[in-house]
Structures are given as structure tokens and as C-alpha cells.
Amino acid sequence: MNYQDYITIEPGKRSSKPCIRGLRITVYDVLDYLASGMTEDEILDDFPDLTREDIKACLAFAADRERKLMTIPA
């Protein structure tokens, strides 16, 4: 999945946080909904502008960010 096709960062929109396709829904919002126990179907029902691919892009974005984190030796 190429999340760059779905995730945008625009100065001034949602404090320049990563958003989905220029919408005002942030990657953090979607991840937080999933972490709180919402299903994909529930998120899609609440936000009809979103698609399953948008949700997968959020997960791919988070995974890529995690991969890029610097590890500090103990």
C-alpha cells in the first residue's frame, strides 16, 4: 500500500497534522478510533467520506513512522 496516495499534510489544516486525502480527518483520529475498539465498519458509518483504503493507509503510515523511529541504545 502506498499511503502517500492517501495521506496529505497541508500547512494550516489541522495544525499541519497528517490528514486523509485533504479531509479534516487526521491519521491520529482514525488510529484512535481503532484503538478504542471501533470497527472499520463503524468508522465508515460515522465518516461516509472515508474508505477502507483510507483506513489501511493510516495503518501503513503509522507502521512506516514506527519503522523510522530512532532506537536509543540502553
GUKEBA-806756 format. One record per atom (N, C-alpha, C, O): residue number from 1; residue in one letter; atom name; y, x, z. Coordinates in Angstrom, 3 decimals. Example, Ala and Ser with C-alpha at 12.3 -4.5 7.8 and 13.67 -1.06 7.14 Angstrom:
REM GUKEBA-806756
REC/i/aa/at/py/px/pz
REC/1/A/N/-5.690/13.190/7.800
REC/1/A/CA/-4.500/12.300/7.800
REC/1/A/C/-3.300/13.200/7.800
REC/1/A/O/-3.319/14.236/8.465
REC/2/S/N/-2.250/12.850/7.080
REC/2/S/CA/-1.060/13.670/7.140
REC/2/S/C/0.030/12.900/7.870
REC/2/S/O/1.138/13.409/8.039
REM end
This chain:
REM GUKEBA-806756
REC/i/aa/at/py/px/pz
REC/1/M/N/-1.190/0.856/0.000
REC/1/M/CA/0.000/0.000/0.000
REC/1/M/C/1.230/0.885/0.000
REC/1/M/O/1.360/1.779/0.837
REC/2/N/N/2.122/0.642/-0.926
REC/2/N/CA/3.386/1.369/-0.994
REC/2/N/C/4.455/0.535/-0.282
REC/2/N/O/5.110/-0.309/-0.893
REC/3/Y/N/4.618/0.786/1.012
REC/3/Y/CA/5.547/-0.036/1.794
REC/3/Y/C/6.991/0.100/1.328
REC/3/Y/O/7.810/-0.773/1.615
REC/4/Q/N/7.327/1.187/0.606
REC/4/Q/CA/8.697/1.361/0.138
REC/4/Q/C/9.127/0.240/-0.812
REC/4/Q/O/10.322/0.006/-0.996
REC/5/D/N/8.165/-0.445/-1.409
REC/5/D/CA/8.490/-1.579/-2.278
REC/5/D/C/8.908/-2.812/-1.476
REC/5/D/O/9.450/-3.762/-2.039
REC/6/Y/N/8.659/-2.800/-0.170
REC/6/Y/CA/8.908/-3.971/0.671
REC/6/Y/C/9.939/-3.736/1.769
REC/6/Y/O/10.655/-4.659/2.159
REC/7/I/N/10.014/-2.511/2.266
REC/7/I/CA/10.874/-2.205/3.412
REC/7/I/C/12.184/-1.589/2.918
REC/7/I/O/12.184/-0.632/2.144
REC/8/T/N/13.296/-2.156/3.378
REC/8/T/CA/14.612/-1.665/2.985
REC/8/T/C/15.427/-1.321/4.227
REC/8/T/O/15.254/-1.916/5.291
REC/9/I/N/16.309/-0.358/4.066
REC/9/I/CA/17.249/-0.005/5.131
REC/9/I/C/18.636/-0.033/4.505
REC/9/I/O/18.956/0.759/3.619
REC/10/E/N/19.451/-0.969/4.990
REC/10/E/CA/20.794/-1.144/4.447
REC/10/E/C/21.830/-0.941/5.546
REC/10/E/O/21.755/-1.573/6.599
REC/11/P/N/22.796/-0.060/5.302
REC/11/P/CA/23.852/0.135/6.300
REC/11/P/C/24.535/-1.194/6.634
REC/11/P/O/24.916/-1.958/5.747
REC/12/G/N/24.675/-1.445/7.923
REC/12/G/CA/25.368/-2.655/8.358
REC/12/G/C/24.491/-3.888/8.500
REC/12/G/O/24.912/-4.872/9.108
REC/13/K/N/23.296/-3.860/7.960
REC/13/K/CA/22.404/-5.023/8.099
REC/13/K/C/21.438/-4.748/9.243
REC/13/K/O/20.665/-3.791/9.206
REC/14/R/N/21.492/-5.598/10.253
REC/14/R/CA/20.637/-5.472/11.443
REC/14/R/C/20.716/-4.056/12.026
REC/14/R/O/19.703/-3.470/12.409
REC/15/S/N/21.919/-3.531/12.082
REC/15/S/CA/22.180/-2.194/12.634
REC/15/S/C/21.405/-1.103/11.902
REC/15/S/O/20.989/-0.115/12.507
REC/16/S/N/21.217/-1.286/10.612
REC/16/S/CA/20.520/-0.329/9.742
REC/16/S/C/19.050/-0.139/10.105
REC/16/S/O/18.455/0.897/9.809
REC/17/K/N/18.473/-1.150/10.749
REC/17/K/CA/17.043/-1.096/11.064
REC/17/K/C/16.246/-1.435/9.805
REC/17/K/O/16.745/-2.143/8.931
REC/18/P/N/15.019/-0.940/9.705
REC/18/P/CA/14.178/-1.272/8.553
REC/18/P/C/13.906/-2.778/8.501
REC/18/P/O/13.419/-3.368/9.466
REC/19/C/N/14.227/-3.381/7.367
REC/19/C/CA/14.040/-4.821/7.169
REC/19/C/C/13.061/-5.066/6.017
REC/19/C/O/12.719/-4.151/5.268
REC/20/I/N/12.632/-6.288/5.899
REC/20/I/CA/11.692/-6.664/4.854
REC/20/I/C/12.458/-7.220/3.662
REC/20/I/O/13.157/-8.228/3.770
REC/21/R/N/12.317/-6.551/2.529
REC/21/R/CA/12.897/-6.972/1.240
REC/21/R/C/14.353/-7.414/1.337
REC/21/R/O/14.754/-8.374/0.678
REC/22/G/N/15.139/-6.732/2.144
REC/22/G/CA/16.550/-7.070/2.243
REC/22/G/C/16.837/-8.308/3.080
REC/22/G/O/17.996/-8.688/3.241
REC/23/L/N/15.803/-8.938/3.611
REC/23/L/CA/15.993/-10.082/4.504
REC/23/L/C/16.508/-9.573/5.842
REC/23/L/O/16.593/-8.364/6.059
REC/24/R/N/16.843/-10.473/6.721
REC/24/R/CA/17.308/-10.077/8.045
REC/24/R/C/16.168/-10.039/9.053
REC/24/R/O/16.406/-10.089/10.260
REC/25/I/N/14.950/-9.952/8.575
REC/25/I/CA/13.770/-9.843/9.436
REC/25/I/C/13.366/-8.374/9.463
REC/25/I/O/13.075/-7.781/8.424
REC/26/T/N/13.350/-7.790/10.668
REC/26/T/CA/13.058/-6.360/10.771
REC/26/T/C/11.558/-6.112/10.895
REC/26/T/O/10.776/-6.996/11.247
REC/27/V/N/11.197/-4.875/10.591
REC/27/V/CA/9.814/-4.440/10.785
REC/27/V/C/9.448/-4.621/12.254
REC/27/V/O/8.357/-5.092/12.576
REC/28/Y/N/10.364/-4.246/13.141
REC/28/Y/CA/10.124/-4.398/14.574
REC/28/Y/C/9.816/-5.848/14.935
REC/28/Y/O/8.905/-6.110/15.720
REC/29/D/N/10.568/-6.790/14.368
REC/29/D/CA/10.323/-8.206/14.659
REC/29/D/C/8.876/-8.568/14.354
REC/29/D/O/8.185/-9.158/15.185
REC/30/V/N/8.426/-8.211/13.161
REC/30/V/CA/7.069/-8.572/12.736
REC/30/V/C/6.031/-7.898/13.622
REC/30/V/O/5.067/-8.535/14.044
REC/31/L/N/6.224/-6.611/13.905
REC/31/L/CA/5.275/-5.900/14.768
REC/31/L/C/5.245/-6.504/16.160
REC/31/L/O/4.182/-6.616/16.772
REC/32/D/N/6.407/-6.894/16.658
REC/32/D/CA/6.483/-7.518/17.982
REC/32/D/C/5.756/-8.861/18.005
REC/32/D/O/5.071/-9.178/18.978
REC/33/Y/N/5.901/-9.646/16.948
REC/33/Y/CA/5.185/-10.920/16.870
REC/33/Y/C/3.677/-10.700/16.870
REC/33/Y/O/2.940/-11.407/17.557
REC/34/L/N/3.224/-9.717/16.097
REC/34/L/CA/1.792/-9.421/16.057
REC/34/L/C/1.298/-8.934/17.417
REC/34/L/O/0.229/-9.339/17.875
REC/35/A/N/2.074/-8.068/18.059
REC/35/A/CA/1.691/-7.526/19.365
REC/35/A/C/1.653/-8.605/20.442
REC/35/A/O/0.890/-8.504/21.403
REC/36/S/N/2.478/-9.637/20.279
REC/36/S/CA/2.497/-10.713/21.275
REC/36/S/C/1.356/-11.706/21.072
REC/36/S/O/1.175/-12.629/21.866
REC/37/G/N/0.587/-11.507/19.997
REC/37/G/CA/-0.577/-12.362/19.787
REC/37/G/C/-0.445/-13.365/18.660
REC/37/G/O/-1.385/-14.113/18.390
REC/38/M/N/0.696/-13.399/17.997
REC/38/M/CA/0.834/-14.322/16.868
REC/38/M/C/-0.090/-13.883/15.735
REC/38/M/O/-0.270/-12.688/15.498
REC/39/T/N/-0.666/-14.842/15.048
REC/39/T/CA/-1.486/-14.530/13.884
REC/39/T/C/-0.588/-14.410/12.652
REC/39/T/O/0.569/-14.831/12.665
REC/40/E/N/-1.139/-13.835/11.603
REC/40/E/CA/-0.382/-13.763/10.347
REC/40/E/C/0.019/-15.157/9.899
REC/40/E/O/1.154/-15.370/9.472
REC/41/D/N/-0.904/-16.110/9.994
REC/41/D/CA/-0.606/-17.481/9.566
REC/41/D/C/0.550/-18.081/10.366
REC/41/D/O/1.401/-18.771/9.805
REC/42/E/N/0.584/-17.822/11.670
REC/42/E/CA/1.679/-18.347/12.497
REC/42/E/C/3.016/-17.730/12.086
REC/42/E/O/4.029/-18.425/12.012
REC/43/I/N/3.013/-16.428/11.821
REC/43/I/CA/4.247/-15.760/11.393
REC/43/I/C/4.704/-16.327/10.058
REC/43/I/O/5.888/-16.605/9.869
REC/44/L/N/3.768/-16.499/9.136
REC/44/L/CA/4.124/-17.033/7.816
REC/44/L/C/4.614/-18.478/7.910
REC/44/L/O/5.482/-18.886/7.138
REC/45/D/N/4.070/-19.250/8.842
REC/45/D/CA/4.554/-20.618/9.041
REC/45/D/C/5.982/-20.620/9.588
REC/45/D/O/6.808/-21.437/9.180
REC/46/D/N/6.269/-19.695/10.518
REC/46/D/CA/7.597/-19.629/11.124
REC/46/D/C/8.650/-19.027/10.191
REC/46/D/O/9.835/-19.348/10.286
REC/47/F/N/8.202/-18.151/9.291
REC/47/F/CA/9.117/-17.463/8.380
REC/47/F/C/8.609/-17.610/6.947
REC/47/F/O/7.940/-16.714/6.434
REC/48/P/N/8.919/-18.727/6.300
REC/48/P/CA/8.375/-19.005/4.964
REC/48/P/C/8.800/-18.008/3.882
REC/48/P/O/8.191/-17.964/2.813
REC/49/D/N/9.844/-17.203/4.149
REC/49/D/CA/10.257/-16.188/3.170
REC/49/D/C/9.316/-14.981/3.161
REC/49/D/O/9.325/-14.191/2.217
REC/50/L/N/8.509/-14.842/4.206
REC/50/L/CA/7.592/-13.704/4.299
REC/50/L/C/6.286/-13.979/3.569
REC/50/L/O/5.887/-15.126/3.371
REC/51/T/N/5.633/-12.887/3.175
REC/51/T/CA/4.310/-12.963/2.552
REC/51/T/C/3.340/-12.095/3.346
REC/51/T/O/3.751/-11.302/4.193
REC/52/R/N/2.065/-12.251/3.067
REC/52/R/CA/1.053/-11.393/3.704
REC/52/R/C/1.305/-9.930/3.356
REC/52/R/O/1.091/-9.046/4.186
REC/53/E/N/1.754/-9.676/2.143
REC/53/E/CA/2.050/-8.306/1.729
REC/53/E/C/3.193/-7.720/2.556
REC/53/E/O/3.186/-6.527/2.860
REC/54/D/N/4.173/-8.546/2.921
REC/54/D/CA/5.270/-8.089/3.773
REC/54/D/C/4.722/-7.631/5.127
REC/54/D/O/5.123/-6.586/5.638
REC/55/I/N/3.821/-8.399/5.695
REC/55/I/CA/3.235/-8.056/6.994
REC/55/I/C/2.433/-6.757/6.877
REC/55/I/O/2.530/-5.889/7.744
REC/56/K/N/1.653/-6.624/5.823
REC/56/K/CA/0.890/-5.391/5.609
REC/56/K/C/1.835/-4.199/5.423
REC/56/K/O/1.542/-3.097/5.886
REC/57/A/N/2.947/-4.417/4.759
REC/57/A/CA/3.926/-3.348/4.570
REC/57/A/C/4.501/-2.902/5.911
REC/57/A/O/4.745/-1.712/6.110
REC/58/C/N/4.721/-3.831/6.825
REC/58/C/CA/5.212/-3.478/8.163
REC/58/C/C/4.198/-2.599/8.887
REC/58/C/O/4.564/-1.609/9.521
REC/59/L/N/2.936/-2.963/8.788
REC/59/L/CA/1.890/-2.167/9.424
REC/59/L/C/1.794/-0.786/8.782
REC/59/L/O/1.640/0.212/9.485
REC/60/A/N/1.883/-0.718/7.462
REC/60/A/CA/1.823/0.567/6.767
REC/60/A/C/3.024/1.442/7.135
REC/60/A/O/2.883/2.650/7.323
REC/61/F/N/4.200/0.828/7.237
REC/61/F/CA/5.410/1.545/7.636
REC/61/F/C/5.236/2.144/9.033
REC/61/F/O/5.546/3.314/9.254
REC/62/A/N/4.738/1.337/9.971
REC/62/A/CA/4.530/1.798/11.345
REC/62/A/C/3.485/2.917/11.392
REC/62/A/O/3.655/3.894/12.121
REC/63/A/N/2.420/2.777/10.627
REC/63/A/CA/1.384/3.810/10.594
REC/63/A/C/1.951/5.114/10.043
REC/63/A/O/1.649/6.189/10.560
REC/64/D/N/2.767/5.025/9.003
REC/64/D/CA/3.361/6.222/8.415
REC/64/D/C/4.315/6.891/9.396
REC/64/D/O/4.332/8.116/9.514
REC/65/R/N/5.095/6.099/10.090
REC/65/R/CA/6.012/6.653/11.097
REC/65/R/C/5.230/7.344/12.209
REC/65/R/O/5.616/8.418/12.670
REC/66/E/N/4.159/6.743/12.627
REC/66/E/CA/3.325/7.322/13.682
REC/66/E/C/2.741/8.656/13.215
REC/66/E/O/2.696/9.618/13.982
REC/67/R/N/2.302/8.713/11.983
REC/67/R/CA/1.730/9.930/11.409
REC/67/R/C/2.760/11.054/11.390
REC/67/R/O/2.414/12.223/11.564
REC/68/K/N/4.022/10.699/11.179
REC/68/K/CA/5.086/11.697/11.034
REC/68/K/C/5.685/12.159/12.377
REC/68/K/O/6.478/13.100/12.409
REC/69/L/N/5.309/11.506/13.468
REC/69/L/CA/5.851/11.904/14.767
REC/69/L/C/5.444/13.333/15.099
REC/69/L/O/4.310/13.748/14.856
REC/70/M/N/6.376/14.061/15.648
REC/70/M/CA/6.092/15.432/16.028
REC/70/M/C/5.310/15.423/17.333
REC/70/M/O/5.660/14.700/18.266
REC/71/T/N/4.266/16.212/17.399
REC/71/T/CA/3.481/16.339/18.613
REC/71/T/C/4.012/17.528/19.410
REC/71/T/O/4.158/18.629/18.881
REC/72/I/N/4.294/17.290/20.681
REC/72/I/CA/4.788/18.346/21.552
REC/72/I/C/3.600/18.861/22.361
REC/72/I/O/2.955/18.090/23.072
REC/73/P/N/3.304/20.163/22.258
REC/73/P/CA/2.163/20.699/22.995
REC/73/P/C/2.344/20.535/24.501
REC/73/P/O/3.460/20.608/25.015
REC/74/A/N/1.242/20.316/25.191
REC/74/A/CA/1.284/20.125/26.657
REC/74/A/C/1.453/21.429/27.381
REC/74/A/O/1.507/21.449/28.611
REM end
